[in-house]
Amino acid sequence: MAALDTFSIAILLGSVLVLAGILSSLVALRFGAPLLLVFLLLGMMAGEGGPGGLRFNDVGAAYMVGSIALALILFDGGLRTKMSTFRLVLAPAGILATLGVLLTATLTAPMAVWALGLSWTEGLLIGSIVASTDAAAVFFLLHAKGLRLRPRVSATLEVESATNDPIAIFMTILLVEILLQGAQGWGTILGLLAQQISLGTAFGVLGGYIMVWVLNRLNLPQGLHAPFVATGGIVIFALTGALQGSGFLAVYLAGLVVGNNSTRAHNMLVTFMDAVTWLAQIAMFVLLGLLAWPDLLLQRLWPALLVAGALTFIARPATVFLCLAPFRFSTREKLFVSWVGLRGSVGVFLASIPLLVGLPGGQIYFDVAFVIVLFSLLVQGWTIPAAARKLRIALPRVDVTARRVELDLPGQLEKELVGYPVIAGSPYLRHGLIPNWARPTLIVRNEEILTPVEADPVLEGDYVYLLAPPEKAQALDRFFVNMPVPAAPDPRLLGDFFVPGTATLGALSEIYGLQVAADHTEVALADYFTEMLHHPARTGDIVQLGPVALLAHKVENNRVTTVGLRLAEPETPNTWNGRVVALGRRARKSLGLS
C-alpha cells in the first residue's frame, strides 16, 4: 500500500505542477514574459535545489519527454506553415537553418574555450547545443504584445526556427560521439549527415501522405482524427530515428504535408495540436527545470554569461548578415532577425544528452546552456516587441476574437460549415460584405431556421452559417466582430477576395484600415474606377486605394461589377503608378485580353 501511496503522491505533484504551469501562462501573457522562462523557473523552484525540495535526477525520463514534446512542437509547426510561405523564403531560411547553425556554433566556440577552459571540440559542443533558435518563444511574445511582422521577415523566422533543430541535434550527437570514441573522418561525417537528411525527408513526406490518406479514406470515429494525427507524428519521428534518420526533420515535413492538403477535421486537428503542444512544452520545461541546481548555476554564472554575450552580440548577428547577404533584406530586417535568435527548449534539451550518456563534465554543458537560455529569454525575450517597433519591422494589430463554430461536412473536403452570431457594429451587419469564397447557407432567428433569402435583411442576434474552405475560415472572423479599424491592411484578409462593385469605399476602409477621404466614404467601387481611370473600364484594370490594389474582375457595359483586392508593398507614388500599369497589363494578358 505504501508503494501505491507513493505513486498517488507523484501523480498529484505532477498534475499540480502542470496546473501551475497553465495558470502561470496567464501571468506571462499579461507581462509578456516568455513561457519557457516561466516553466523553467517553476521547475527550478520545485526541484531539490529550490524551495519545493522535489528530488528528480532521472535524465533519461527528461530526455524521453523532451523528445516527444519536440516532435509534437515541430509537427505542429509544420501543420501551421503554408507551402506558399515555405517556398517564399526557402532559400534564406534554409541557409540560416543549415550553414547558419554551423557558423553560429563555430563563432561561439572560442569564447566557450577561453571562458570555461575547454578543448576546441568541447567548445564547439557548447556552441552546437545553443546554436538553434526557439520558434515557440518568439511567436508567443509577438502574439502577447500584439505585433504583426512584415510577411517576409515573419516567414523567414518561422521556417528557420522550424528547420534548424535537426542540424543542431546532428552536430551535438556527432560531437558527443567524437568526445566519447575519438575523431571520425570527414567522409563518415558527411555520410551520416546525408543519411539523416535523406531518410528524414523520405519518411517525413511519405508518412505525411499516409496520414492524409487515412484521414480522408478511412471512416475514423469523429473524435479520433486529431489523436491519430498526433500519435502518427510521434510514430514517424521514432521510426525515422530508429533507422538512423533525422526524426525531427521527418516529423516537421509530415506536419507540412498534412497541413497543406485537404483533410477531414482540419480545424479540429489544429485546435487539438495547439493544446497538445502547450501541455508538451509545460511538461518538458518543468522537467528540465527540475534537473537544474541553482547552486551549480551560480558557480558557472560568469563564464556562461560571457558565452551568452558572444553568442547574442557577435555569433548570431555575424551569421545572419553573412547568410542573408545574397538576399534583398534591409539592414533593419537583418538586425531584427539577429536579435530574434532566441535560445530555448532545444538548447536545454540538447544539454541533457552529455548527462544522459555519461560524458565527463556533462554537468558543465547543462549548466552553461541553462544560463544561456535564461539570459536569452530575459535580455532578448522582453525586448523583442520594442526592437520590432524601433526597427519598424512590425505593425501593431488588434487580435480578432469571434465566437466561431466549425462543422465538418461528411462526403467532401473542400468546404465546411462555419457559424457566427451577428452582433451590433459588425461589418457584416452594417454592410453585408463577405468574401466571395464564403456562401451564406442558413440563418437561425428566434430558434427558426431560414434561408438567406427568407432572412434578408440579416438582423442583430441572428446566427449565420456559411460554407467556406477550412483553411480560410479564420479570415471570416473580422467580418463578425465589432472592433476598431486596423492600423494597416492585414495580408491574411486579402488575396482571394472579391466584392461587388456596389460596395462603398467606406465599407472597405472599416475592414482593412484604409484611408478614405470623408467625401468618398459613400462612393461605390464601380464609381471609383470610373473616377480613377481615363478610359472605359476593362476587365483586368487595376487602380490603387492606399496600399491595396483593386482589380476589375468583371465588367458589364463599361461598369465594374466585381472587384478583387490585393495587398501591395508600399512604394513611392511614381513607382506605384508604374507598378499599377504593369499589373494591369499582366492581368489583362493572363485573362486573354489585349
C-alpha positions in Angstrom: 0.0 0.0 0.0 2.9 2.3 0.7 4.0 1.9 -3.0 0.5 2.9 -4.1 0.6 6.0 -1.9 4.0 6.9 -3.4 2.5 6.7 -6.9 -0.5 8.8 -5.9 1.7 11.5 -4.4 3.9 11.5 -7.6 0.8 11.9 -9.8 -0.6 14.6 -7.5 2.6 16.6 -7.6 3.0 16.2 -11.3 -0.6 17.3 -12.0 -0.2 20.3 -9.7 3.0 21.4 -11.5 1.1 21.2 -14.8 -1.8 23.2 -13.4 0.6 25.7 -12.0 2.3 26.0 -15.5 -1.1 26.5 -17.2 -2.2 29.2 -14.7 1.2 30.9 -14.9 0.7 31.4 -18.6 -1.9 34.0 -17.7 0.8 35.9 -15.8 3.1 35.5 -18.8 0.5 36.8 -21.2 -0.1 39.9 -19.0 3.5 40.8 -18.7 4.8 39.5 -22.0 7.2 37.0 -20.3 8.4 34.1 -22.3 6.5 31.0 -21.3 9.7 28.9 -21.4 11.2 31.1 -18.7 8.2 30.8 -16.5 8.1 27.0 -16.8 11.9 26.6 -16.3 11.8 28.8 -13.2 8.8 26.9 -11.9 10.7 23.6 -12.3 13.8 25.1 -10.6 11.7 26.2 -7.6 10.0 22.9 -7.3 13.3 20.9 -7.6 15.6 19.5 -5.0 17.8 22.7 -5.0 14.8 25.0 -4.7 12.2 25.6 -2.0 10.0 22.8 -3.3 12.6 20.2 -2.5 11.4 17.6 -5.0 14.1 15.1 -5.8 14.4 14.4 -9.5 17.5 13.3 -11.3 16.2 10.9 -14.0 17.9 12.4 -17.1 16.5 9.5 -19.2 12.9 10.4 -18.4 13.5 14.1 -19.1 15.2 13.2 -22.4 12.3 10.9 -23.5 9.6 13.5 -22.5 11.7 16.2 -24.2 12.0 14.2 -27.4 8.2 13.6 -27.6 7.5 17.2 -26.8 9.9 18.5 -29.5 8.4 16.1 -32.0 4.9 17.4 -31.3 6.1 21.0 -31.4 7.8 20.5 -34.8 4.8 18.6 -36.2 2.5 21.5 -35.1 4.9 24.0 -36.7 4.7 22.1 -40.0 1.0 21.8 -39.7 0.6 25.6 -39.5 3.2 26.5 -42.2 1.6 27.3 -45.6 3.5 25.8 -48.5 3.4 29.2 -50.2 5.2 30.7 -47.2 7.7 27.8 -47.2 8.6 28.3 -50.8 8.8 32.1 -50.5 11.7 32.0 -48.0 13.1 28.5 -48.5 16.5 29.8 -49.7 17.3 32.4 -47.0 15.6 30.3 -44.2 17.3 27.1 -45.4 20.7 28.7 -45.4 20.1 30.1 -41.9 18.9 26.7 -40.7 22.0 24.8 -42.1 25.1 26.9 -42.7 23.8 29.4 -40.1 23.7 26.8 -37.4 27.3 25.7 -38.2 28.6 29.3 -38.3 26.8 30.2 -35.0 28.4 27.2 -33.3 31.8 27.9 -34.7 31.8 31.6 -33.8 30.6 30.8 -30.2 33.2 28.1 -29.6 36.2 30.4 -29.0 34.6 32.2 -26.1 33.5 28.9 -24.6 37.1 27.6 -24.9 38.5 30.7 -23.2 35.9 31.3 -20.5 35.4 27.7 -19.5 38.9 26.2 -20.1 37.6 23.6 -22.5 39.1 21.9 -25.5 38.1 23.1 -29.0 35.9 20.1 -29.5 34.2 20.7 -26.2 33.8 24.4 -27.0 32.2 23.5 -30.4 29.9 21.2 -28.5 28.7 24.2 -26.3 28.2 26.2 -29.5 26.2 23.4 -31.2 24.0 22.9 -28.1 22.8 26.6 -28.2 23.0 27.2 -32.0 19.3 26.8 -32.9 16.5 29.3 -32.2 13.2 28.7 -30.5 10.1 29.5 -32.6 7.6 28.9 -29.9 9.0 31.6 -27.6 9.4 34.1 -30.4 5.9 33.9 -31.8 4.4 33.7 -28.3 6.0 37.1 -27.5 4.9 38.7 -30.7 1.4 37.5 -30.1 1.3 38.6 -26.5 2.5 42.1 -27.4 0.0 42.4 -30.3 2.6 42.6 -33.1 2.4 41.6 -36.7 5.7 41.2 -38.5 6.4 42.0 -42.1 5.4 38.9 -44.1 8.9 38.0 -45.4 10.6 38.6 -42.0 7.9 36.5 -40.2 8.1 33.7 -42.8 11.9 33.6 -42.6 11.9 33.4 -38.8 9.2 30.8 -38.8 10.8 28.4 -41.4 14.3 28.9 -39.9 13.2 28.1 -36.4 11.2 25.1 -37.5 14.0 23.6 -39.7 17.2 24.4 -37.8 16.8 21.9 -35.0 17.8 18.8 -36.9 21.2 20.3 -37.8 21.9 21.4 -34.2 20.8 17.9 -33.0 23.1 16.2 -35.5 26.1 18.3 -34.6 25.6 17.8 -30.9 25.2 14.0 -31.2 28.2 13.8 -33.5 30.5 15.8 -31.2 29.4 13.8 -28.2 30.4 10.6 -30.1 33.7 12.2 -31.0 34.4 13.0 -27.4 33.5 9.5 -26.3 35.0 7.4 -29.1 37.6 9.6 -30.9 37.7 11.6 -34.1 35.9 10.4 -37.2 36.8 11.0 -40.9 35.0 13.7 -42.9 33.7 11.0 -45.2 31.9 9.3 -42.3 30.6 12.6 -41.0 29.2 13.7 -44.4 27.8 10.3 -45.0 25.9 10.4 -41.7 24.6 13.9 -42.4 23.4 12.8 -45.9 21.7 9.7 -44.3 20.0 11.8 -41.7 18.6 14.3 -44.2 17.6 11.8 -46.9 15.9 9.4 -44.5 14.2 12.3 -42.7 12.9 13.8 -45.9 11.7 10.5 -47.3 10.0 9.2 -44.2 8.5 12.6 -43.4 6.9 13.2 -46.8 5.8 9.6 -47.1 4.4 9.5 -43.6 2.5 12.8 -44.1 0.8 11.5 -47.2 -0.1 8.2 -45.5 -1.8 10.2 -42.7 -3.7 12.3 -45.3 -4.8 9.1 -47.0 -6.0 7.6 -43.7 -7.8 10.7 -42.6 -9.7 11.0 -45.9 -10.3 7.3 -46.8 -10.9 5.5 -43.5 -14.0 6.2 -41.6 -12.5 7.0 -38.2 -14.8 8.0 -35.3 -15.2 11.7 -35.2 -13.2 12.3 -32.0 -10.2 10.2 -33.1 -8.9 12.2 -36.1 -6.8 14.6 -34.0 -5.3 11.9 -31.7 -4.5 9.8 -34.7 -2.5 12.6 -36.3 -0.6 13.4 -33.1 0.3 9.8 -32.5 1.1 9.3 -36.2 3.6 12.2 -35.9 5.3 10.6 -32.9 5.5 7.2 -34.8 7.1 8.9 -37.8 9.6 10.6 -35.5 10.5 7.5 -33.6 10.7 5.2 -36.7 12.9 7.6 -38.6 15.2 7.9 -35.6 15.4 4.2 -35.1 16.5 3.8 -38.8 19.3 6.4 -38.2 17.4 9.3 -40.0 16.5 12.7 -38.6 13.3 12.2 -36.8 12.9 15.9 -36.1 13.1 16.8 -39.8 10.8 13.9 -40.7 8.1 15.0 -38.2 8.2 18.6 -39.4 7.8 17.6 -43.0 5.0 15.3 -42.1 3.2 18.2 -40.5 3.9 20.3 -43.6 2.3 17.7 -45.8 -0.8 17.2 -43.6 -1.3 21.0 -43.2 -1.2 21.7 -46.9 -3.6 19.0 -48.1 -7.4 19.0 -47.7 -8.3 16.6 -44.9 -11.2 15.9 -42.7 -11.5 17.8 -39.4 -8.7 20.2 -40.4 -9.5 22.8 -37.8 -10.1 20.2 -35.1 -6.6 19.0 -35.8 -5.1 22.5 -35.5 -7.0 23.1 -32.2 -6.1 19.8 -30.7 -2.4 20.1 -31.7 -2.4 23.6 -30.1 -3.5 22.2 -26.8 -1.2 19.1 -27.0 1.9 21.2 -27.8 1.1 23.5 -24.8 1.0 20.6 -22.4 4.1 19.0 -24.0 6.1 22.3 -23.6 4.9 22.6 -20.0 5.9 19.0 -19.1 9.3 19.3 -20.9 10.3 22.7 -19.4 9.2 21.8 -15.9 11.2 18.5 -16.0 14.3 20.3 -17.4 13.9 22.9 -14.6 13.8 20.1 -12.0 17.2 18.9 -13.3 18.8 22.3 -12.7 20.6 23.1 -9.4 20.7 26.8 -8.6 23.9 26.4 -6.6 25.7 24.9 -9.6 24.3 27.5 -12.0 25.7 30.3 -9.8 29.1 28.7 -9.8 29.3 28.8 -13.6 27.3 32.0 -14.0 30.0 34.5 -15.2 31.7 32.2 -17.7 28.3 31.2 -19.0 27.3 34.9 -19.3 30.4 35.6 -21.3 29.5 32.8 -23.7 25.9 34.1 -23.9 27.2 37.6 -24.7 29.4 36.3 -27.5 26.5 34.3 -28.9 24.0 37.1 -28.8 26.1 40.1 -29.8 28.7 38.5 -32.1 27.9 35.0 -33.4 24.2 35.4 -34.2 24.5 38.9 -35.9 27.6 37.8 -37.9 25.8 34.7 -39.0 22.6 36.4 -40.1 24.4 39.2 -42.0 26.6 36.6 -43.8 23.8 34.2 -44.6 21.3 36.8 -45.8 23.9 38.8 -47.8 22.8 37.2 -51.1 19.1 38.2 -50.5 17.4 41.5 -50.5 17.0 42.0 -46.8 17.4 45.5 -45.5 19.9 46.3 -42.7 17.0 46.8 -40.3 15.5 43.4 -41.2 18.9 41.7 -40.7 19.3 43.4 -37.3 15.8 42.2 -36.2 16.4 38.7 -37.4 19.7 38.7 -35.5 18.0 39.9 -32.3 15.2 37.3 -32.6 17.7 34.5 -32.2 16.1 33.3 -29.0 17.6 30.3 -27.4 15.0 28.0 -25.8 13.8 24.4 -25.4 16.1 22.7 -27.8 19.2 24.2 -26.2 18.3 22.8 -22.7 17.1 19.6 -24.2 20.4 19.0 -26.1 22.4 19.9 -23.0 20.9 16.9 -21.3 22.5 14.5 -23.9 26.0 14.7 -22.3 24.4 13.9 -18.9 22.5 11.0 -20.4 25.5 9.3 -22.0 27.8 9.9 -19.0 30.2 12.3 -20.8 32.9 13.6 -18.5 32.0 17.1 -17.4 28.4 16.6 -18.6 27.0 18.8 -15.9 29.0 21.8 -17.3 27.3 21.6 -20.6 23.9 21.5 -18.9 24.6 24.4 -16.5 26.1 26.6 -19.2 23.3 26.0 -21.7 20.7 26.6 -18.9 22.3 30.0 -18.1 22.5 31.0 -21.8 18.8 30.2 -22.3 17.8 32.2 -19.2 20.0 35.1 -20.5 18.4 34.9 -23.9 14.9 34.9 -22.6 15.5 37.7 -20.1 17.5 40.0 -22.3 16.1 39.3 -25.8 12.7 37.9 -24.9 11.4 41.0 -23.1 12.8 43.4 -25.8 11.7 41.7 -29.0 8.5 43.8 -29.3 10.4 47.0 -28.6 13.0 46.0 -31.2 10.3 45.3 -33.7 8.8 48.8 -33.3 12.2 50.5 -33.1 13.4 48.9 -36.3 9.9 49.4 -37.9 9.6 45.7 -38.7 6.2 45.2 -37.2 2.9 47.0 -37.1 0.5 46.9 -34.1 -2.5 44.8 -34.6 -5.7 44.1 -32.7 -6.4 40.4 -32.4 -9.8 39.2 -33.7 -11.8 37.2 -31.2 -15.1 35.8 -32.6 -17.4 33.1 -31.5 -16.8 30.8 -34.4 -18.4 27.3 -34.8 -16.9 24.9 -37.4 -18.6 21.7 -38.5 -17.2 19.1 -41.0 -19.5 18.0 -43.8 -19.2 14.3 -44.5 -18.6 13.3 -48.1 -16.4 16.1 -49.2 -13.3 18.0 -48.0 -13.4 21.4 -49.8 -16.0 23.1 -47.6 -17.1 23.2 -44.0 -20.0 24.9 -42.2 -18.9 28.0 -40.3 -21.3 29.7 -37.9 -21.3 33.2 -36.2 -23.6 35.2 -34.1 -24.4 38.6 -35.8 -23.5 41.3 -33.3 -24.1 45.1 -33.3 -21.4 47.0 -35.1 -20.0 44.1 -37.1 -19.1 44.8 -40.7 -21.4 42.0 -41.9 -24.4 43.5 -40.2 -23.7 47.1 -41.3 -22.5 46.5 -44.9 -23.3 42.9 -45.8 -19.7 42.3 -47.0 -18.4 38.8 -47.2 -15.6 37.2 -49.1 -16.6 35.6 -52.4 -15.4 32.1 -51.2 -17.9 32.1 -48.3 -21.5 31.4 -49.1 -24.3 32.1 -46.5 -26.4 28.9 -46.3 -28.9 29.3 -43.5 -29.9 31.8 -40.8 -31.2 30.9 -37.3 -33.5 33.6 -35.9 -35.6 33.1 -32.8 -35.0 29.4 -32.9 -36.3 29.3 -36.5 -34.2 28.1 -39.4 -34.4 30.4 -42.5 -32.7 30.6 -45.9 -30.7 33.7 -46.6 -33.4 34.9 -48.9 -36.1 34.4 -46.3 -34.0 36.1 -43.6 -33.0 39.1 -45.7 -32.0 41.5 -44.2 -29.9 39.9 -41.5 -30.7 41.3 -38.0 -28.7 41.6 -34.9 -29.0 38.5 -32.8 -29.2 36.2 -35.8 -26.9 33.2 -36.3 -25.3 33.0 -39.7 -23.9 29.7 -41.1 -21.7 29.8 -44.2 -19.9 27.3 -46.4 -16.2 28.1 -46.6 -12.9 26.4 -47.2 -11.5 25.1 -43.9 -8.1 26.8 -44.3 -9.8 30.2 -44.8 -12.4 30.0 -42.1 -10.4 32.1 -39.6 -10.3 35.1 -42.1 -14.1 35.4 -41.7 -13.7 36.5 -38.0 -13.0 40.1 -39.0 -16.5 40.4 -40.6 -18.4 39.3 -37.5 -16.8 41.3 -34.7 -17.1 45.0 -33.6 -13.5 46.2 -33.3 -11.6 49.4 -34.1 -10.4 50.0 -37.6 -7.0 48.3 -38.0 -3.9 50.4 -38.4 -3.0 48.8 -41.7 -4.4 46.1 -44.0 -3.8 42.5 -42.8 -2.5 40.3 -45.7 -4.4 37.3 -44.2 -7.7 39.1 -45.1 -6.7 39.9 -48.7 -5.7 37.7 -51.6 -8.6 35.6 -52.9 -11.3 38.1 -52.0 -13.8 39.7 -54.3 -16.6 42.2 -53.5 -19.4 43.6 -55.6 -18.9 46.9 -57.5 -21.7 48.4 -55.4 -19.7 48.1 -52.2 -18.6 51.5 -50.8 -15.1 52.8 -50.1 -16.2 53.4 -46.5 -17.1 49.8 -46.0 -13.7 48.6 -47.2 -11.9 51.2 -45.0 -13.6 49.9 -41.9 -12.5 46.3 -42.5 -9.0 46.9 -43.8 -7.9 50.2 -42.2 -7.7 52.1 -45.5 -7.5 55.9 -45.5 -10.5 57.3 -47.4 -11.5 60.9 -47.7 -14.7 61.9 -45.8 -16.4 62.9 -49.1 -15.6 59.5 -50.6 -16.9 57.1 -47.9 -20.2 56.6 -49.8 -18.6 56.3 -53.2 -19.2 52.8 -54.8 -16.1 50.9 -56.1 -17.6 51.0 -59.6 -17.7 54.8 -59.5 -14.2 54.9 -58.0 -12.9 53.0 -61.1 -14.7 55.5 -63.3 -13.1 58.4 -61.4 -9.6 57.0 -61.4 -9.4 55.6 -65.0 -9.1 57.8 -68.1 -10.8 55.2 -70.3 -13.9 52.9 -70.1 -13.3 50.2 -67.5 -12.0 46.9 -68.9 -11.5 43.5 -67.2 -8.0 43.4 -65.7 -7.8 47.2 -65.0 -6.1 48.0 -61.6 -6.4 51.1 -59.5 -4.8 52.0 -56.2 -6.6 52.5 -52.9 -3.8 53.3 -50.5 -1.7 50.1 -50.1 -4.4 48.0 -51.7 -4.7 47.3 -55.4 -8.3 47.0 -56.7 -8.7 44.7 -59.7 -11.6 45.0 -62.1 -12.6 41.3 -62.2 -15.9 41.5 -64.1 -17.1 44.4 -66.2 -20.5 44.8 -67.8 -21.4 47.7 -70.1 -18.1 49.5 -69.2 -19.0 49.4 -65.5 -17.2 47.2 -62.9 -19.5 44.7 -61.3 -16.9 42.6 -59.3 -13.7 43.9 -57.7 -10.8 41.9 -56.4 -8.4 43.0 -53.6 -4.7 42.5 -53.4 -2.1 43.8 -50.9 0.9 45.6 -52.4 4.2 46.6 -50.9 4.3 50.3 -50.0 6.3 52.3 -52.6 6.7 55.8 -53.8 3.9 57.3 -55.8 5.8 57.3 -59.1 6.9 53.7 -58.6 3.3 52.8 -57.6 1.9 54.3 -60.8 4.4 52.2 -62.9 3.6 49.1 -60.8 -0.2 49.6 -61.3 0.2 49.9 -65.1 2.4 46.8 -65.2 -0.1 44.9 -63.0 -2.9 45.9 -65.3 -1.1 44.7 -68.4 -0.2 41.4 -66.8 -3.7 40.9 -65.5 -5.2 41.6 -69.0 -2.7 39.3 -70.6 -3.4 36.5 -68.2 -7.1 36.9 -68.9 -6.5 36.7 -72.7 -7.2 40.3 -73.3 -5.3 43.0 -75.2 
